[in-house]
Structure formats: C-alpha cells, structure tokens
Amino acid sequence: MLKNIGATRVMRSGARGCLRLFLMPLLLTFSYAAHSETTTTWALAEFGEPLYKDGIEHWPYVNPEAPKGGSVVLGAFGSFDSLNTYILKGDWPRSLGLVSDTLMVGSADELSSAYGLIAETAEYPDDKSWIIFNLRSEARYDNGTPITAADFEFSFNTIREYGRPFLKSFYNEVESVEVLSPLKLKFTFSTRNNMKPLLKVAGMGPLSVEYWKDKDISKTYLTPAPASGAYAITDIDPGRSITYSRVADYWGKDLAVNKGTGNFEAIRYDYYRDFEVMVEAFKAGDIDYREENSSKRWATAYDIAEVENDQIILDTPPDNQPQGIQGFFFNMRRQPFDDQRVRKAFDLLYDFEATRRTILYNQYDRINSFFPNSDYGATGKPAAAEIDILEPYRQQLPAELFEQEYLSPVSDGSGRNRKQLRSAIKLFKEAGWNLDKGKLLKDGEQMKVELLLVQPDQQRVNSIFLQNLKKAGIDAAFRIVDSAQYQVRVDDFDFDLITVRLNFFPPPGPELRSYYGSNAADERGSANMGGIKNPVVDELIEKIVNAKTLDELQATTRAMDRVLLWNNYVIPQFYNGIYRIAHWNRFGKPEKLPKYGTGFPGSWWVDASMDSRLELDR
C-alpha cells in the first residue's frame, strides 16, 4: 500500500488514518560488470521475498471486472487552504494521494514490499549502494505530457530544499539523484547492504518540471497541478469540498497493480468542523461511507431505521494494521514536564479503566507500547536479545527496565482513583510541588496546564482525566482551536499537552529520527512534538535504520520501545483492533478483503441495481 510519501502527515488528535509505505526484493540476477552482480526486478522487499511474482494479472483482493462509474461523497474533518503537500506552511487535503502515482506501489497484503508502477523495473547492486528505476514510456500526466526522470529529480530536490522536516527524514540516506536518460533515474545512498533507503525512494511521486518551470513550488497554491494518478482534481471549494474525477484515459489503468481499482467516476470530500454534524449528514444520505472513530457514536448514533432495514450497513472487520502510539504528549520543553516525576504523576491521574467503562463503552484496549498491534512493540519482560542490545546503556537506564514489563497504571475502574491520586501527589511533592488548600503550588504559583484540542468531542473523552488533574490541585482546562490554528501551534510547539496518534510506517526506519530523535526536538514542524532528547534513543534509532535482518530490527525496536516507555515521555491511551464502518448499501466489493485495510475506496464500486433502490437525492 505504498503511497506518495509527500502526501503523508503525522496524525494528530486521535485522527485515523495510516498512510503507509509498501515495497519488495529480487527476481532476476545477471552479470552487470566485472566482479559485480546487479539485480533487475519489478518488485522490492526489505526482508525476504515478495508475496507476488511477476506475471500476476491483478491483486487477489480486487474484482478485475468491477464496473466503472457512479460517484461517492465522503466526509473530512477540519479544513484546507493549500494543495502543496511538500511544504510546512498550509493545511492540505489528506486525500491528495489519489492524484499521484509513485515509482512503485505496495500490495495491501504486505507491510514492506513494492511493485512497479511508473517504474517498470528497478536495478540495484549487491551492496545496495544505489538503485536505478526504468520508467514506463507510456506514463503520462492527465494533461498528456510525459512523466520523466527529471520530474522525480525535481520532486526530490523540492523535498530536500523546501520539504517539511518529517518528510525530509525519509530520505536522509540519499546522497544524490541523477537523471541518466529521460526514462532512467538513479539514486545513490550513503548506506550499504540496507534495503530500506531503496524502498523509501520507491515511494516517491513526480512533480512536472514542465508545469513548475515558471511557478514557485515553495508556496501554497490552490490551482491543481497535473495529476499522474488515476484521479485528477476537477472542482475545489477551499475549506469546504474537493472533488476528484477519474481520468478517462489514465495511462496505467491496464497494469496488473491497477486492475479492478479506481472504479468510482468521482469522489468528493465535504469538510465538516464538527463530527456530530458529519454523522447527521451521513444519516441524511449526504455522505456515503464513514469509518467511525467515536465509541459513543458507534454505540448510540446508528440505532436508526435505515440500519434496521439494511439501507445502511454496519461492519466491524479486523484491523490488522500495525499502529503508532496514541497518547497525551507532554511538551517537555516547558516546566513542569521537563521533570519525569511530574510526568509519572500525570500518568497516574489518567484513569483509563474508568474512562473505558463510562465513556468508551468498553470498546478499546490500553496501549502499553509505542508500536501497538504490531510485531515491533515490547511485550512481557525483556527477551535476551533485547537485553543484549540494551546492556551497553545499563547505567543510563532505569534498573526496572531490565527486569519488568512496562505497564501503565491500572485503577479499579470505580472512578474514585484515590490510591493513584495519593501516589501522584507524593511524586509531585518529590518534584517540589505541594498541595496547599486544594492547590498544587511551587514557589507560590499553582501548577497550570492546558490540554489543546482540535475536536470538540474530545472534551468528553478526556473529562475524567481533567477532573483528576483538578482533584490534584492543578489549574487544568481544555482549549479548542480550529484545525489551521492547531497545526500552527503544534508546529511551533506552543502547547502544554496534546493528544496525538502517530502514523506507522512498517518496518520502522528513518522517520523515527523525526519522531523521537534529539536533532528534531527543536526543529519547527518536526514530528518530535514532545521534545524527546535521549542519547540512548538516538543510538537505537540508528541501529534500527541499519538493521540487516528482520529479527535484529524487531529486537532493537522493542528495546527502544522500552526506553521510551520507562522515561514516561507520553501517557499511552488506547487502540481498537477493528474497523467500525458505516456505509449506505449502494456498493459492491470483492469477496476477499486485503489483509491490511478495508479496500475502500480503491477496490469498491457502485452497484447500479442496489443504488437505484436507495433513491438517494444526489
């Protein structure tokens, strides 16, 4: 499920999503030069072999005969004021990946593989010090101009010069990019014997040099640039809606990786600033499909006649996707959160058990890892391989880390939480804060904290936490801002406490530098929102990036997970191992679902007979 990395962003405020990279290894080897072997292949994989061999007719989770046509309306939260996914400035639609193809694309049955899309084949040497992509001569933008190697060179240089810090982090190992011919592109790397950098550049999309030659790519814009994918933007109402229409003569429609996908004639995203309003729009038939992110709404909002008579379908397929951490992120650049004792005290005051029982309808599990629902997160006591990795840093780490499993505080779920409150106040006192007449004071000043939110319904989800903070004598309050202001404040690290869900890019790699690396802690717009600065974490990140085997990578990631957890950099929240899908009964979909994802919108289609029975007013 490799997507254009330029169209990814850290997920904030509990938003769901998970744009990921997929990529894959060698199929054919031949002699390239004296004493050198070069692999030429249509697919890459970081570890092992690709799941699918050359010559497949289509993915097994699509219907190659799916009818084309019909339109779909989806809901999006917030707003947008730019179409430039590369730069830090502006807020852009998260759906823009629809218009951009990449050099290679992943299957939705794998986590780290990629198959030729714009690139017909790739070549690389045994030491993986470079990769050459051989582009398809038929690849075109929707305006008819050819997609060339120079367009990818321009895309890379744009990222290197103007790109958001998080986006840049994906390409730290790229030393150079060369246009060898109009259809031949070469990347050279600083690494050796490491597939990860090759897979990262395989996820790059093009920027038309011809289109941008007299325009400034470093600015925000709202005029659609040429589209290289199956869809092109055909209508924009800034901040309100964006419409994508299927490119009738899309150059790649007959490729094996595209057959049975891109079936809707048009996809429109309508923007809402309130989730409750969005749900009512769905129930009124103004939105066709939604993935519900609220346990309360899932439990109560869909008890309607349209569900009872099968006009609306509710479904809960398993969510097998590895997930990133969701939690409260402290701004450790500010007092009092630079003190671990204060962070531990706040963790005690987050009563997950009471929150799950009274607010979350028992629909979620507690997170005890920065990599939940995956093979990369720590579980149980440290394994021997993890201890071996951490042993050189023993003097810099808590002794408990080597002997115990990390578990977030557990309450009895009653909502009283007195034991945790007493323990928290004790920790506050150790940090110099004393409870006096109901106020937590230090040098005569009461502790004050603001939880910055972008979604109004998060007040309810976090209400018990806020009440417990106040019980501890803290002047605690919510601050709700719109999506644009929220983005600026987070980019500027202008917050006390935020709730964040990070994207996951399996297997973990260079993006960890932007998430948790010391160099990113003070870089505006980086994904290290909490300001983590830990030399042990820095060294473990480099070991992860340079891991030679999957076992080594997983052991090192689990070891780093323990270091992050035992330093109380975040308060882990919760996750759900299922999708909660609601959609109007007007769609067809393949019998087989992909292992990772729901298949929507890529492989679904409008079923004309079912659609006609609904008689929705469009």
N, C-alpha and C positions, 0 to 999 in steps of 0.2 A: 504494500500500500504506500509505495514511495510517492510523496507529494513534493511539489516545489517548496524547498526549504524557505525560500523567500516569502512564502505565504504562511509561515508558522509564527506563532507568538506564544509566549508564556500564558497559560490560562490562569485568570485571576478570579477571585471572589466566587469560588465554587463552580465556575463555568465548566461545562463538559466539552469534551471535545477530543481530542488527542490526535492531532496530525502527526504522522509518523513517517520514518524512512523505511523502505524495504529494499533489499538489494541481494547479490549472488555469484559461485565460482566457475571454474574452468571446464570446458567441454572438449576442446581440441588443442593439442600442443604440437608445435612444429619448430624446426630449427630456424632461428631468426638471424643469428650471426655466429661467428666462431665462438665456441665456449659459452654460448648463451641460449637459453630456451625462452621463448615467448608464447604465451597463451593467447589464442584468439577465441572469443566466445560471445554468445548472445546474452549471457547471464553471469551474474556475480553473486558470491555469498561470502559473508565474513568468516563463517566456520562451516566445515562440512561441504556437502554438495547441495545444489539447488533441488527443490522438490520436483520441478517440472523440466522436462527435457525439450530440446529444440524439436520443432515439428508439431507441438500441440496445436490443436485447431482453435481452442478457446479455453478460458478458465472453467473448471468444473462447477463453479457456483454461479454461472450465468446461463441464460437461455439465448443461444445464438439466433433463434428465430423470433425473439421478442419484437413485438410491433413498435414502430416509432410513431410518436405523435402525442397529442394531449399536453396539457400544462399542469403545473403543480405550484402551489403557493405555500411558502414556509415562513415561519416567524423567526425573527432575530432580535436579540435584546440590545438596547442601547442606541447607538447612532454611528454615523461615519461621515468624514469630511475629506477623505482622500482615497485615491486608488493606488497610491505608492506604497507597496509592501516592504520596500527595501530600507527606507529611512526611519529614523526615530520619531520625527515630527508627524502629527496627524493620526487619525483613527480610521482604519480601513476595514472593509467588509471581510469577515473571516471566510467567506465563500469564494474568494477570488482564485483559489486553486482550480476552479472549473475552467478558467480560460487559458491555463498554461500547462503545456506538456513539458516533460523533463527528458533528459538524455535516456534514462532508464526508469522503469516503473516496477513496483513490487506487486506480488500477489497478496491477496488478503488471507491466505492460508499460512503465511510465513512472517517472521518478525524481522529478518535481516537478509533479504535477498532482493535482487533487481533483475529485470528482463528488458531487452532492448525496446525502446520506443522511438524517439527521434534518432537515437544511435542504433544502427543496425547491428553492429558488433563493437566489441572493445578488445584492445590488446594490452597486455602488461607482461613484464619480465618476472623471472623467478623471485627477485628480491623486492618486487612490488614498489620500486622507486619511482615509477611513472605509469601512466595509463593513457592510451590513445583511443579516442572514440571516433568511429567511422559513421558519419551521419548519412541518413537516407536522402537520396537525391530528390525524392518526391515530397519531402517535408515542406510545408508552406504555412504562412500566416493566413488569417482569414481574408486579408486584402490581396492575396495572391503572390506576395513577394516570398522568395525562398528563405528558409531558415538555414543559416550558415554558421560555420565555426566562429566567425568574427562576432556573431551575436552572443555566443556563450563567453567569449573573451570579454566582451563589453559588460555582460552580466556579472562576471567575477570581479572585474575591476571596479564596478559600481559598488559591490559589496565591500571590497577592500577599502575603498575611499570614503564612501558615504553610509555604509550599512550600519544597522543597529548593532550594538555590542554583542547581543546574544546571537544574531545571525552571523557575525564575523567569526564567532567562536567555532563554528562548524568547519572552518577552512584554515585553521591555524597551521596545519601541516603542509599546506600548498606553498611551494617555493616559487613556482612560475606557471604560466599558461601560455601556450604557443599555438598559433594558427598555422598548421603545416600545409593546408590547402583549404579551399572553400568548404570541403566536406570532411576535413580531418583535423581533430583538435587534440592537443597533448597537455596533460597536467603532470608536473614534476613535484615530488614530495621530499620533505626533509626526513621522513621515516623510511625504515627498511623492514621488509618481512611483516608488514602490517596491512591487512585488507581494509581496515576501517576508513582511512582517508580516501581510498578509491571509491568506496561506497557512498561517501558523503558527496563527492563531486558528481557522482552518477545521478544524484537527486536535483541537479541544477536545471533551472529553466532558462530560456533565452530572452534577451531584450533586443529588439530590432534596431540595429545600428542605423539602418536607412531612416527609420522613423525618428530616432532620437538625435540625429546629427545636428539639428538646429533647435533642439529643446534642452531644458535643464532637468536632468534626472534627479538632481539633489533637492528638488522642491516637491511640495504636494501638488496633486493635479486631480481633476475630475473628468477629463476627456479620455475615453478609453483608448489605450494603445492597442496595436494589432494583437490578436489572440492567436496563440499557437495550438490551443486545445480544441476539444470537441464543441465548446460553447464560446460565444462572444457576448459581450455586454451590448444590449440593444436599447436599454432605457434606464435612466438614473433620475431619481428624485433625492438629492443629497440629504442624508439623515433619515429618510423615510422609506425608500424602497430601491431595489436594484433588480433588474431583470436580465437573465441570460437566455439566449436563444441558441438552439442547435445549429451549428454550421453545416449547411446542406451539403457542401462539397468538401467536408472535412477530410484532409489528406490521409488520416490514419484510421479511418473507420473500418477497414477490412483487415487490419492487423490482428493477430491472434490475441494480443493483450487487450484489445478494444472490442472485439465482437461481443454482442449482447449487452453492451453498456451504452450510456448516453442516450437512453430511449425517449426521454421527455423532450417534446418540442420546445418547451420554455419552462424555466424555473425562476420564480420571482420570490425574493425575500422582502417581506414587510417588517419594518422595525418598530419595536414597542419599547417604551421606557418603564413598563410595569408588567410583571409576569402574570398577575391576575387578569389584567386586561387582555393579554395574549391568549390565555386559556379560554376566556369567554369568546374571543374571536374564533378560536378553534372550534368550540362547541356550536358556534353560529354558522360554521361552514366556510369561514373566511380563510382558514388555514387548513391544509390537508393532512399534515403529518407533524408530530412533535415527539421528542424524547423528553419525558418529564423528569425534572431534577428536584422536585419537592415531594417529600414523603406525605405531607398533609394533603396536597392536591391529589396525589395518586390514590390516597385512601378515601377522599371525600368528594373531589370535584367531578368525578366521572360516573357518579351514580345517577345516570340520566337515561331517558327512554331510548335515545339513539344507540346507546351501548346494549341495552336490553334487546333491541330488535336487530342487532348486528349491522346497523348503519355505520357505527363506529366500532373499530376493533381495538381491543387492548391486548397487549402481548408482553411477555417477560422472558425473552431469550437470554441465555447465559452471556455474560460479558467476560470473555477470556483475555481481553487486552491487559497487558501489564500497565500498571498505573503509577503515576508520580504521587508524591506526598500531597495531601491536603491538610492544612492546618493553620493555626494562628502563627504568623511570622512576627517576631519581635524586631523592632528597629534597634539593633544593638549599638548603633552609632550614638544613641541617646541614653542618658540616665533615665530610669534606673535599670534598663535592660542590659547594660554592659556588665551587670553582676549576675552570675549564674544562680546564686541563691534566690534572687528575685524571680528569675525565670522559672525555677523549680517550684517556687511558691505559687506562681500563676498557674502552672500545670496542675497543682493540687486543687486549685479553685475551679478548674473546668470539670464539672460533674457530667461526664459522658453518659453514665448509666441512667441518671435521672432525665437527661435530655433525650436519650433514645426512648425511654418509656413514655414520657409525657408529650414529646414534641415530634419525634421521628417515627412514631408508630412501629417501633421495633424493626425497622426495615434496613438498618445499617450495622456494620461491624466496625469495631475500633481499629484504627491504624496503629501499628507498632513498628513501622518501617518507613524509610524514605522511598521504598520501591515496593509498595503493596501489590498483591495479586500477581506476583512475578517470581522468577527463579533468581532474582538478583538481590532480594531483601533478606536480612538476617532473621533467623528463627531459632528459638531454643538457645542453649548455651553455645558459645563459640566452638566451631569444629577445629580439628587440629590444623587444617590448612589455614584457617583464619588466624589462629594464634601465632603460627609461624610468620605470617605477614605482619602482624602487629607487634611481635616481640621486640624488634629494634626500637619501638617507640614506648615501651612499657613505662618509663619514667615520666612520660608526658601525658599518660592516660590514667583514668580512674582505675583503681585495682579491681572494682566490681566488674568492669567491662570484660575481664579475662575469665570470670568465674560465673557470671549470672546472665540470664536472659533479660533484655530490657523490656519492661512492661510499664505502660502508662498507669498512673494511679487509678485504682478501682474503688468506687463507693458502693454502698448498699442499695443505691437507686431510689432511696426514700425521698431525696431532695433536701434532706437536712444537712448532710455532709459535715457534721460537726468535727469528726476526727480529722478530716483533711483541712478544715479551717484552722484548727489548733496547730497542726503541723506547719501550715503556711505562715501563720503569724510568728511561729518560732523562727522560721527561716528569714522572714522579714526583719526580725529583731537582730539576728546574726549579721544581717546586712546593714544595720544601723537605723532601721525603721521601727518605731514604737507606736503601739495602739494607745491613744490617749483620748478619752471621752468620745469614742466611736470614730476617731480619725487616725489614719496611719501617717505619722509625722516623722520628719527628719530635718533637723535644724529649723524647726518651727514651721516647715512647709508640708502641706498634705500631699501625698502621692496622688498624681493625676494622670489618667490615661484615657485616650480617645481611640475607640475602635472604628476605623474608617471603612465604610461600606459603600457599595455601588448598587446593590439590590435591596430594595426596602424590605422584602420578606425575610432577609437575614436577621433583622431585629428579633423576630420571633424565635428563630433557630438558636440565637445566641443569648436569649433573655435570661436563662438560668445562670449562665456564666457572668453576665453583667451584675445580676443580683448578688452573686457570691463575692464579686470584687467589692461591691459596696458594703457587704457584711464585714469584710476585712478592713474597712475604713478607707477604701480607695475612692477618690472622686472619679468615677467611671461614667462614660457616656458614649453613645453612638454618634457618628457623623456620617450622614448620607449625602453623597455628591453624584452628579451625573457622570456618565462614562468617560467623557472627554476630560473633565477635571480630575477624575480619579486616576486616569492614565498619567496625566502630568504630575500629580502629586506622588505617585508611586515611582515614576521615572526620576523625580527629584529627591526621593527618599524623604518626603515630607509627610511622615505619619509616625504614630506610636506603635500601633498594632493593626495588622490587616489579616484577612483570611484569604488564602491562596491555594489553588490547585495547579501544580506544575505539570506541563506536558512530559511525556515519557518517550524517549527515542531508543528503543531496544536494538541491540545491546547498548548500554550506556557508554558514552565516549566523550569527545571534546566539549560537548555542551555542558559537562559537569564543571568545567572551569568557570563558565559564566554563572552557573547556579550556586557554586559553593567555593570557588577559588578566591584567594586573598586579593589577587590583582584586580578582580572585578568588583570588590566590595565597595569601592568609592568611585566607580565609573558610572556616570549618569546613564540611566536606561538599561543597566545590566540586569540579569536575572538573579543576581545575588542580592535580593531585596533586604534580607536580614542583616547583611554586613558581616558575614562569616569570614574570619581571618584565623586560620588554623594551619600551621606548617605541616602537621601530620596529614590533614585532609589534602593539602596541596600535593604532597608526595604520593599519596594513594591515588589521587586523580591521574597523575602521570603514569602510574603503574597500570591503571585501568586502560588508559588510552593506548598503552604499548603492550597490552597483554597478547600473547601469542596463541593461547588456546582458550576455548570457552570455559573450561574448568578454572583456569587461572583468573580469567576475567570475573567469573561469578564469585569466586572466593574473595577476591580483592574488593569487589563491590559490596559484598556482605560485611567485610571488615570495615570499610569506610562507613557503611550504614551504622554500625555500632558506635563508631567515633562520633558521628553526627548526633545520634540519639542520646548518648550519655553526656553530651555537652548542653542538652536542653536548648537547642537553637530555635526550636519550634514547639508548639503544643500540637501533637498529632490529633487529627479529628477522626473522620470516618470514611468508609467507602462502601460501595454496593457491588456485588458480583453479578448483577443482572442489568439488562436494559429495561426501561419502562417506556414502552412505545404505545402511543395512541395515534390511530390514523383512520380517516374515512375509508370505507370499504369500496374503493374505486381502483385498486391497484392489483396487478399481477406481480408475482415474484417467483424466482426459481425455486424448485423443490429443495435444493441443497443450499444452505447458508454458508458463507465463508467462516472459517474458524475465528477470525478476528474481525468483528463488525457485524452490522445488520444487512449490508448490501445496499442500503438506501443512501443516496438516490441512484447510485451507479447502475445497478442491475435490475431495478424495479421498472415497471411500465404501467401505463394507464390501460386498464381493461375496459374497452368501449361498452360492452354489454353491462358490466357492473356499474360503470359510470352513468349510463343512461337511466338506470333505476333510481339513482340518488337524486337526480334533478336539482343539483346544487346551482345556485344563482351565481354565475361567473361573469 
